[in-house]
Amino acid sequence: MAAVMTRREMGVRDVGCSVSVPEDVKAKLMFYLKCICDLISLDDRDEDMKRLTDFERYYVLTEPEVDQLTVVCILISPDLLADKCIFHSEDMCGDSRNKFFELSSIDQQLIVSNDILIGGMQTRVKRIMCYKMEWLMEYYLIPILVLKRRLELKMALAQEIVAMHEREEADAGCCCTIL
């Protein structure tokens, strides 16, 4: 629930900067996660989270870390955050595809933003981000589709291997003598 300010004067300050994201679906999804971590109070001192958001070093992620990145980003989807800390606004972004803003009142009182429940954990909004649809497509929708499909294929393959081993064990337990 958001607290309502009694004062009418508010300030909005652009706090973003430009970055270069490598042309790789892992790097792009890592950048999405980095943006979200900059908005809400996730533990950015956590070593796992640091690795998952270091998009410039996307190539050092292990297979299990790519799986972890995929699952975390599915849990922290734009649907969960829409109109709480991320806002689709082509106008607010200007020439950029996304922009970060801090909201504050002129008299320095804090604005209490909505809390967001992520994986059963309550988090506090630190900033907001406006984005254009092309940003969402490039840094979330396309990468999550690719990496989610990869994860689904891995899971299907693992299930097939387990089923194959179960069939082999069942066949090995059967003893027939053919004369």
KENUBA-138475 format. One record per residue: residue in three letters; x, y, z of N, C-alpha, C in turn. Coordinates in steps of 0.05 Angstrom, whole numbers, plus 5000, padded with zeros to 4 digits. Each point is the difference from the previous one (the first is absolute). Layout:
N
alaXYZXYZXYZ
...
This chain:
179
met501749775000498350235000501850255000
ala499350204984501650244998499050215019
ala501850155012499350225017499550244983
val498150175008499350244984501450245013
met501350154983501450245009498050225005
thr500450165021498350225005500950254985
arg502550014993501150234985499649954970
arg499750214985499649974971502550024984
glu502150125011502550044985501749755002
met500649894976501649764999502250044979
gly502249865005502250014980500449734988
val500650004975500749764985502850054989
arg501849815006502850044991500849764984
asp501050054976501149794983502649905012
val500349755006502449905013501449784983
gly499249974975501149794984502550084986
cys501349804987502350054983499949804977
ser501550064980500149824976502049775004
val499349774991501849775001499949854973
ser502049844996500149834976499649715009
val498049874989499449735008500849824976
pro501649795006500849824978497649874986
glu500449934975497949884984499849705006
asp499049945023499749725008497549995018
val498349794996497549985016500649995030
lys502149875008500649985029500750285010
ala501750154985500850275008497650185002
lys498249984981497650175000498249945024
leu499649745006498449935023501350085026
met502749985001501550095023499750305004
phe500050154978499550295001497250065011
tyr498049864990497350035011500049965030
leu501349795010500149945028501550225015
lys502150104989501650235012498250245002
cys498450064980498250235001498049975023
ile498949765002498049955021501250025027
cys502549895003501350025026500650295008
asp500450174980500450285005497550145009
leu497749884995497450125007499049915027
ile500349755006498949895025502249905018
ser499349975025502149935020500549705001
leu501249904979501049725001502850025011
asp501049795012502650005012502250004979
asp501050244993502050024979502849945010
arg500249935026502649925010500449694998
asp497849874994500049714996501749924976
glu501949825004501949934979498649884975
asp497949835005498549894978498750224983
met498850195014498650224986502150174985
lys502350045011502150164987500749864973
arg500449735001500749864976497850014979
leu497549985010497749994981499450274988
thr501150225011499550274990502450124986
asp502249865000502550114987499949944970
phe498250144986499549954972502450024982
glu501950165008502450034983501749755000
arg499649835021501549755002498149764997
tyr498150034982498049794996501249734994
tyr502350004986501349764991501149825022
val500250105025501149845021497849845015
leu497550054993497949855014500149714993
thr499749835020499949724996497249924991
glu499749754991497349904992498050035023
pro500749915024498150035022499350295006
glu502050184997499450295004498250114979
val500249914975498250094979497249905007
asp499749765010497449895009498950185023
gln501850065019499250175023499050284990
leu501550124982499350264988497249984987
thr499549794985497549974987497749985020
val500349845021497949965020499650265015
val502150145008499750255015498550214983
cys500750014974498750204983497149934994
ile499449745000497249924997498450095025
leu501349975024498750085025499750305002
ile501950154989499950295001499350114973
ser497749914990499250084973498950295000
pro500050124976498950274998497150025009
asp498549784996497150005009499850055029
leu501849895016499950035029500750295008
leu501750134984501050275008498650234986
ala498349944980498750214985498350185017
asp500350264996498550205015500650015030
lys502249875008501050025027502750125000
cys501849904983502650134998501050024971
ile498649864982500650054971497450084986
phe500450194982497750124987500550024970
his498249914984500250034971499350284993
ser502050154990499550284993502050084978
glu499150014976501750084977500950295004
asp498450175011500650285003502250065021
met499749875023501950055023502949924993
cys500349824981502749904993501550184982
gly498750184986501350174981501449844978
asp502650044996501549864980501049735010
ser499849955025501049745012497749794998
arg500849755003498049795001499049955028
asn501550095020499049995028501450225015
lys498750085022501150215017499349955029
phe501950065017499649965029499550285013
phe498250005019499350245014499849965030
glu500850205015499650015028497850205005
leu498149935018497950185007500550115028
ser499650265003500350115027498350255002
ser499450085024498550245003502050235004
ile499150244994501750235002501050045029
asp498349945020500850045027501549765012
gln501049834983501749775007498649785015
gln497450005002498649785012500149774979
leu500049765011500149774982497349924991
ile499949894976497549894990500149705005
val498049895012500049715005498649874976
ser501649854985498949874976498849735007
asn498749884981498849745005502149795006
asp499349825018501749775004499349794979
ile501949844993499549794980500749735013
leu498349814996500549735011501349834978
ile502549915005501449844981500949745014
gly499049784990500749745011499549985030
gly497850135009499349995028501550205017
met501750164987501650205015499050284993
gln499650175019499250274995502450184995
thr499850154978502250184993498950284998
arg501850205002499250284999501150124974
val498450174988500850144976501850235007
lys502450004987501950225004499950214979
arg499449924975499850184977497849894982
ile499550164979498249904980501550004973
met499049854981501150004973497850024980
cys500350174980498250014978501449864977
tyr498449874983501349864977498250024976
lys501349974977498649974975499649714994
met498049934984499449724994502449864987
glu501650144984502349884988502149915021
trp500250155022501849925021499149745013
leu497449985005498949765012500349764982
met499650044974500449784981502949905000
glu501950194998502849934997501349895026
tyr499250115023501449925024498449815018
tyr497549944993498649805016498549804983
leu498150084984498349824986501449804982
ile501850104983501449814982502049835015
pro501750125017501949835015498649795018
ile497850075013498749815018498849784984
leu498950054977499049794983502249804992
val502250114991502349834992501049835023
leu500550135023501249855023497949825013
lys497550085000497949835012499849744983
arg500050044973499949774982502449815004
arg502350125004502549845005499649845026
leu498950125021499649875025497949774997
glu497950064985497949794995501249764986
leu501750054979501349784986501849845018
lys501550145017501749855019498449835018
met497850105010498349855018498749764986
ala499150044975498849784984502149784995
leu502550094994502149804995500649855025
ala500150135023500649875025497849805007
gln497550074994497749825005500249764982
glu500850044975500349784981502249815008
ile502250115010502249835010499149845024
val498650125018499049855023498149784991
ala498250064982498149804990501549774985
met502150074985501649804986501349815020
his501250125021501349835021498049835014
glu497650105005497949845013499249774983
arg499850044973499349784981502349804999
glu502550095000502349825000500049835025
glu499550125023499949855025497749805000
ala497750084990497849814998500649774981
asp501350064978500849794981502149815012
ala501850115016502249845012498849825021
gly497950065012498849845021498449774988
cys499450014975498549794987501949794989
cys499549765006501849794991498349804983
cys500849974975498649814983502049814987
thr499349764997501749814986498649914975
ile501250044978498849934975501549764989
leu498749794995501349764989499449964971
